[in-house]
Amino acid sequence: MTLLYVVCCLLIFAATFKRLVLVDRHGTRAIVRVVFVALGSASIAGLYWSLFHGYSPAPPDLLFAVATAAVQWVSGSRLWRGQVPSEYRVDGGAPCGPAAHPFSAQSPRQDPRGECRLTR
């Protein structure tokens, strides 16, 4: 069971890394970046504890890791084909306004080209 858990952690990390390479600070919503960093960190923690501290996952832990890895790979092949989905971008998928930047201290405004930008 530990080997399958380690493989799932590696798959989750690879899927997360693949997405984090595509995001940037200015074009991708902050919450999306935070969630993928947290998921990647959790997968590294799972690897670390399994490999260096002898953690043996219980069946529910293993099931959760398998399900998470499957969701990451399926959603990656459908939604993240070489680009960040428009719903996750600052300038696409949502109107320019507070909803476009829910965790930003700055207020979003449309610039003259019609793009959503953060302004003070």
C-alpha positions in Angstrom: 0.0 0.0 0.0 2.9 2.4 0.7 4.2 2.1 -2.8 0.9 3.0 -4.3 0.6 5.9 -1.9 4.1 7.2 -3.0 3.2 6.8 -6.6 0.0 8.8 -6.1 1.9 11.5 -4.2 4.3 11.7 -7.1 1.4 11.9 -9.6 -0.2 14.7 -7.6 3.0 16.6 -7.4 3.7 16.2 -11.1 0.1 17.4 -12.0 0.5 20.3 -9.6 3.9 21.3 -10.9 2.5 21.1 -14.5 -0.1 23.7 -13.6 2.1 25.9 -11.5 4.5 26.3 -14.5 1.5 27.9 -16.4 0.3 30.3 -13.8 1.8 33.8 -13.1 1.4 36.4 -10.4 -0.3 38.9 -12.6 -2.5 36.8 -14.8 -3.9 34.1 -12.5 -6.1 34.5 -9.5 -4.3 34.4 -6.2 -6.6 31.7 -4.7 -5.8 29.4 -7.6 -2.1 29.8 -7.1 -2.4 29.3 -3.3 -4.5 26.1 -3.7 -2.1 24.5 -6.1 0.9 25.4 -3.9 -0.9 23.9 -1.0 -1.7 20.7 -2.9 1.9 20.3 -4.1 3.2 20.9 -0.6 0.8 18.3 0.8 2.0 15.8 -1.8 5.7 16.5 -0.9 4.8 16.0 2.8 3.1 12.7 2.0 6.3 11.6 0.1 8.5 12.7 2.9 6.6 11.0 5.7 6.3 7.8 3.7 9.9 7.6 2.6 11.7 8.9 5.7 9.4 8.3 8.6 7.9 4.9 7.7 4.4 6.2 7.3 2.1 3.5 6.1 -1.2 4.9 4.8 -4.5 3.5 6.1 -7.0 2.4 3.4 -9.0 5.7 3.6 -5.8 7.7 3.1 -4.8 5.6 0.2 -8.3 5.9 -1.4 -8.2 9.6 -1.0 -4.7 9.8 -2.6 -5.8 7.7 -5.6 -9.0 9.8 -6.0 -7.0 13.1 -5.8 -4.4 11.9 -8.3 -7.2 10.7 -10.7 -9.0 14.1 -10.5 -5.8 16.0 -11.1 -4.9 14.0 -14.2 -8.4 14.0 -15.7 -8.9 17.7 -15.1 -5.4 18.5 -16.4 -6.0 16.7 -19.6 -9.4 18.4 -20.2 -9.1 21.9 -18.8 -5.4 22.8 -18.7 -4.4 22.1 -22.3 -1.3 24.3 -22.4 -3.0 27.2 -20.7 -4.7 28.4 -17.6 -8.5 28.0 -17.9 -10.2 31.4 -18.5 -12.2 31.1 -15.2 -8.9 31.0 -13.3 -7.4 34.0 -15.1 -7.7 37.6 -13.8 -8.6 39.0 -17.2 -11.1 36.3 -18.3 -14.0 34.3 -17.2 -15.4 36.8 -14.7 -16.4 40.5 -15.0 -13.9 43.1 -13.9 -14.9 44.0 -10.4 -14.3 42.8 -6.8 -15.4 39.3 -7.7 -12.5 39.0 -10.1 -10.0 39.6 -7.2 -11.7 38.4 -4.0 -8.5 38.3 -1.9 -6.8 41.4 -3.2 -6.3 44.6 -1.3 -6.3 46.5 -4.5 -9.4 47.2 -6.5 -9.7 45.9 -10.1 -10.6 48.3 -12.9 -10.8 48.0 -16.6 -7.9 49.7 -18.5 -8.4 51.5 -21.8 -7.8 48.2 -23.7 -10.7 46.6 -21.8 -8.5 44.4 -19.6 -9.0 43.9 -15.9 -6.1 45.5 -13.9 -5.4 46.0 -10.3 -5.2 49.7 -9.3 -4.8 51.5 -6.0 
